[in-house]
Amino acid sequence: MGYWSRVISQVINLKQQLWYFNEAEKQLRSNLGKTGAERILSNSVYFFSIGGNDYTTDSRTSSIYKSFTPEDYVAMVVGNITAALEVN
């Protein structure tokens, strides 16, 4: 299994996603110089994902999910996402 296949098959938290972004930015600056990197970065589309695995896994079988009503579970996940965004 290649590097990206392993990365994609794992859950990557927001902090790690931002670290990957910063590393990619450093590589662009090193390879293309400041101006070239800024040109690419300013014309790029960015996708950061958090919380998706809370809904795409079969979380209904987990003890955490069972301890909440569906509405409270959503509120808990949204609260965690909000806290992650405020920190980062």
Contacts in CASP RR format, 6 or more apart in sequence:
PFRMAT RR
TARGET T0000
AUTHOR 0000-0000-0000
METHOD contacts of the structure
MODEL  1
MGYWSRVISQVINLKQQLWYFNEAEKQLRSNLGKTGAERILSNSVYFFSI
GGNDYTTDSRTSSIYKSFTPEDYVAMVVGNITAALEVN
11 53 0 8 1.000
12 20 0 8 1.000
13 50 0 8 1.000
13 84 0 8 1.000
14 48 0 8 1.000
14 50 0 8 1.000
14 84 0 8 1.000
14 85 0 8 1.000
14 88 0 8 1.000
15 84 0 8 1.000
15 88 0 8 1.000
17 48 0 8 1.000
17 49 0 8 1.000
17 50 0 8 1.000
18 48 0 8 1.000
18 88 0 8 1.000
21 46 0 8 1.000
21 48 0 8 1.000
25 37 0 8 1.000
25 41 0 8 1.000
28 36 0 8 1.000
28 37 0 8 1.000
28 40 0 8 1.000
28 41 0 8 1.000
29 37 0 8 1.000
31 37 0 8 1.000
32 40 0 8 1.000
50 81 0 8 1.000
50 84 0 8 1.000
50 85 0 8 1.000
51 77 0 8 1.000
51 80 0 8 1.000
51 81 0 8 1.000
54 77 0 8 1.000
55 77 0 8 1.000
59 65 0 8 1.000
59 73 0 8 1.000
60 66 0 8 1.000
65 73 0 8 1.000
68 76 0 8 1.000
END
